[in-house]
Amino acid sequence: MSPSKIYTISIMLILFYQISVYCQLEVGFYDNSCTLAEFIVKGAVRDGFAKDRGIAAGLVRMHFHDCFVRGCDASVLIDSTATNKAEKDSPTNNPSLRGFEVIDDAKSRLEDVCEGIVSCADIIAFAARDSIELTGGVGYDVPAGRRDGRISVSSETSSNLPPPTFTVDQLTQSFANKGLSQAEMVTLSGAHTIGRSHCTSFTNRLYNFSATVSQDPSLDAAYANRLKQQCPKGGQNSNSVVPMNPSSPTITDADYYVDVLSNRGLFTSDQALLTNPSSASQVVQNARYPVLWMTKFGAAMVKMGQIDVLTGSAGEIRTNCRVINSHS
């Protein structure tokens, strides 16, 4: 069978998976109860994107950070209280996680039209998809019907979200814990094609890599020098950021994999994908066939969006995404 036929069949199988396996969730869930729900969310995302193109990456990351902690239940949106430090205020999320105001805007618009119908968890899932589309990626159907959780604990983030220092084995296990394969882990790592990172997440690779080597030898030297200019040693500004993908930081494309193959992965966890034959093979395939990667990415986002969802009568539909309903 020719490579082109294998490529076509692969895309068809992925698309079939997207439209056939949705657990308890359903594409078009709001078709009768709130017909314009997805359109309204897309409008809020588009308006946020017009003000700050970087917000798209923030919303994709928010979906990931929500789903990996207690499942896709919008627990990442809940504000801290006097008696509870919530997920959004953990060191993993604060100050780097952004896009909350876009979700607030979408929820406000939805409450005006369909009061008490659309969950905050579904809004996050829709917004992540819309962000991928707005940055040039391939759109995909989002099954909905999630309900919102009532618990958000800061300490749960560190044990569930993989840090940028993870090895490929640690990454594989972290994703396996959530029901995702190694191939899906590599595919979802491509989300690093957009967005930015604080210098503090990777400067150990520049100045303090090990007891014997100050700079990570797997990092391209020219790229390392550029990063050192942007993140000087002993820099006083802890909020300094650099683009994740230096060539096209606001476009969803497969350049992330090209960068990894050129030893320009920003995080240790990015470059680690080349240390395992199976994950390295996926990196090569995604770099070579960007349309195939985009299709796989949509399917992987759909699957991730089903992690430990609350449906039916579980959870609630929050009126304000930041606050648990008082009657709960």
Secondary structure, DSSP 4 states (H G I P E B T S, - for coil): --HHHHHHHHHHHHHHHHHH--TT-BTTTTTTT-TTHHHHHHHHHHHHHHH-TTHHHHHHHHHHHHHTTTSSSSGGGPPPBTTB--GGGSTTTTTT---HHHHHHHHHHHHHHSTTTS-HHHHHHHHHHHHHHHTT-------B--BB-S---GGGTTTTSPPTT--HHHHHHHHHTTT--HHHHHHHHGGGGS-EEEGGGTTHHHH-S-SS-SS-TTS-HHHHHHHHHHS-TT-S-TT-EEESSSS-TTS-STHHHHHHHTT--SSHHHHGGGGSHHHHHHHHHHHH-HHHHHHHHHHHHHHHTTTT-B-TTSSB--SBTTB--TT-
